[in-house]
Amino acid sequence: MHVRPGELRIPALPARRLRRATGALAATVVPPWSRRTRRQPRPVNVHGPPKLIDEGQGFPFIVVSPQCPEHQRWSVKTLDKLLNDIVAQYRIDEDRIYVTGLSLGGYGTWDLAARFPNRFAAIAPICGGEPSRACRFKHLPVWAFHGAQDEVAPLERSQEMVDALQQCGNDVRLTTYPDAGHNSWTETYDNPERYEWFLSPRRQAVEELE
């Protein structure tokens, strides 16, 4: 999520409000350019942007990193409640909210876009989703990623999503890593070009999509 210009001093999100909004969903909220402290929770700092932040890298946007409950799949209703709570607590530019996720989070990214197609500016899923709903977000900029040697979530899942989006007229991008297995996210999130692309589009007005 991108904050409005000049809004770099972001207060901590009250944990009580977060729990009430999301139930058992754990989330880490990191303000722009911030560094972690010992007091901050560390539930999702193993991969992706949270890992980079934990290592000292800063980003010019708020990073919200929820953790899917164990032995469950993502609930888009729960994620929507979390997003509503973040928007209520922070001065978020709602035309610049971006979604990315890896593994099950990749599927969650596709699901969020299909369920709330007019809410986001762009998505960058890592792993595939359900192609039957692709045309619901045919207007969204999409850059997907997948490891060609992935045996957990086969490359075909992402390719099916890309094919479906192209049939709907979407100029979707797909990057595959020939030698990567399920971990295609390290190379993806380590590349600054991904963030430059991510921050370039703005959400289209609803009337433009009708």
C-alpha positions in Angstrom: 0.0 0.0 0.0 1.3 3.4 -0.8 0.9 6.3 1.6 -0.1 9.8 0.6 2.9 12.1 -0.1 4.5 13.4 3.1 2.8 10.9 5.4 5.9 9.0 6.6 5.2 9.1 10.3 2.8 6.3 10.8 1.6 5.2 14.3 1.6 1.6 15.3 -1.6 -0.3 14.6 -3.4 -1.1 17.8 -3.2 -4.8 18.3 -6.7 -4.9 19.9 -8.3 -3.3 16.8 -6.4 -5.7 14.5 -7.5 -8.8 16.4 -11.1 -7.6 16.4 -11.0 -7.1 12.7 -9.3 -10.2 11.6 -10.0 -12.9 14.2 -7.1 -15.4 14.4 -5.2 -13.8 11.5 -1.8 -12.6 12.5 -0.3 -9.7 10.6 2.8 -7.5 10.7 2.4 -3.8 9.7 5.6 -2.0 8.8 5.5 1.8 8.1 7.5 3.3 5.2 11.3 3.2 5.4 11.1 1.7 8.8 13.3 -0.9 10.5 12.1 -3.6 12.8 12.7 -3.3 16.5 12.8 -6.0 19.1 9.3 -5.1 20.2 7.7 -5.8 16.8 6.1 -9.2 16.1 8.0 -11.5 13.7 5.5 -14.0 12.4 6.2 -13.7 8.7 9.8 -12.5 8.3 11.0 -15.7 6.7 10.3 -14.8 3.1 9.6 -11.8 0.8 9.4 -8.2 1.8 9.1 -8.9 5.6 12.4 -10.8 5.4 14.1 -7.9 3.5 12.8 -5.4 6.1 14.1 -7.6 8.9 17.5 -7.5 7.2 17.4 -3.7 7.2 15.9 -2.8 3.8 13.4 0.1 3.7 10.5 0.6 1.3 8.6 3.9 0.5 5.3 2.3 1.3 3.4 0.5 4.1 4.0 -3.3 4.1 1.1 -5.4 5.5 2.1 -9.0 5.8 -0.7 -11.3 7.2 0.0 -14.9 8.0 -2.4 -17.6 6.9 -3.6 -19.7 9.8 -2.0 -23.1 10.0 -3.8 -25.9 8.0 -6.1 -23.3 6.3 -6.4 -21.5 3.1 -6.8 -17.8 2.7 -10.2 -16.3 3.4 -10.7 -13.3 1.1 -13.4 -12.1 3.5 -10.9 -12.0 6.4 -8.3 -10.3 4.2 -10.9 -7.7 3.2 -11.6 -7.0 6.9 -7.9 -6.6 7.5 -7.6 -4.2 4.6 -10.6 -2.2 5.7 -8.9 -1.9 9.2 -5.6 -0.7 7.7 -7.3 1.9 5.5 -9.3 3.2 8.6 -6.1 3.4 10.7 -3.7 4.9 8.2 -3.8 7.6 5.5 -3.7 5.2 2.6 -3.9 6.3 -1.0 -6.7 3.8 -2.0 -5.8 4.2 -5.6 -2.4 2.7 -4.9 -3.0 -0.6 -3.1 -1.0 -3.5 -4.5 -1.2 -7.2 -3.7 1.4 -9.9 -3.9 1.8 -13.2 -2.3 3.8 -16.4 -2.5 2.7 -20.1 -2.5 -0.7 -20.1 -0.9 -0.4 -16.4 -0.8 -0.2 -16.4 -4.6 -3.5 -18.2 -4.7 -4.8 -15.7 -2.2 -3.7 -12.8 -4.4 -5.6 -14.2 -7.4 -8.6 -14.8 -5.2 -8.6 -11.2 -3.8 -8.4 -9.8 -7.3 -11.3 -11.9 -8.5 -13.5 -11.1 -5.5 -12.6 -7.4 -5.3 -11.5 -6.5 -8.8 -12.1 -2.7 -8.4 -10.1 -2.3 -5.2 -6.5 -2.7 -6.3 -4.0 -1.0 -8.6 -2.0 -4.1 -9.6 -1.2 -7.6 -8.4 1.9 -9.8 -8.5 1.1 -13.4 -7.6 3.7 -16.1 -7.2 1.9 -19.4 -8.0 -1.3 -20.0 -9.8 -5.0 -19.7 -9.2 -8.5 -20.3 -10.6 -8.7 -19.4 -14.3 -12.5 -19.5 -14.5 -12.7 -16.1 -12.8 -9.8 -14.4 -14.7 -12.0 -12.0 -16.7 -13.3 -10.4 -13.5 -10.1 -8.5 -13.2 -9.1 -8.3 -16.8 -8.4 -4.5 -16.4 -5.7 -5.1 -13.6 -2.0 -4.9 -14.4 -0.7 -8.4 -13.5 2.9 -9.7 -13.3 3.0 -13.4 -12.3 6.0 -15.5 -11.3 6.7 -19.2 -11.1 9.5 -21.7 -10.8 9.7 -24.1 -13.8 10.7 -27.0 -11.5 8.0 -26.4 -8.9 6.6 -29.7 -7.8 4.3 -28.2 -5.1 2.3 -25.9 -7.3 3.0 -26.8 -10.9 3.9 -24.1 -13.4 0.8 -25.0 -15.3 -1.4 -23.4 -12.7 0.2 -20.0 -13.4 0.2 -20.6 -17.2 -3.5 -21.4 -17.1 -4.2 -18.1 -15.3 -2.0 -16.2 -17.8 -3.8 -17.9 -20.8 -7.2 -17.0 -19.4 -6.3 -13.4 -18.8 -4.8 -13.1 -22.3 -8.1 -14.4 -23.7 -9.9 -11.6 -21.8 -7.6 -9.0 -23.3 -5.2 -8.5 -20.4 -1.6 -7.7 -21.2 -0.4 -10.0 -18.3 3.3 -10.7 -17.8 4.6 -14.1 -16.6 8.2 -14.6 -15.5 9.4 -18.2 -15.1 12.7 -19.2 -13.5 14.0 -22.3 -15.4 16.0 -23.7 -12.5 13.7 -22.7 -9.6 11.5 -25.0 -7.7 8.7 -23.9 -5.3 10.9 -21.0 -4.1 10.5 -18.6 -6.9 9.9 -15.7 -4.5 13.5 -15.0 -3.4 14.6 -13.9 -6.9 11.3 -12.1 -7.4 11.4 -10.0 -4.3 15.1 -9.4 -4.4 14.8 -7.6 -7.7 14.2 -3.8 -7.4 12.5 -3.8 -10.9 9.6 -5.6 -9.4 8.9 -2.7 -7.0 9.3 -0.1 -9.7 6.7 -1.8 -11.8 4.5 -2.4 -8.8 4.3 1.3 -7.9 3.8 2.6 -11.4 0.0 1.9 -12.0 -2.9 3.5 -10.1 -6.3 2.0 -9.6 -8.6 2.7 -12.5 -11.8 4.6 -11.6 -14.9 2.3 -11.4 -16.6 4.1 -14.2 -13.6 3.4 -16.5 -14.2 -0.3 -16.0 -17.9 -0.3 -17.0 
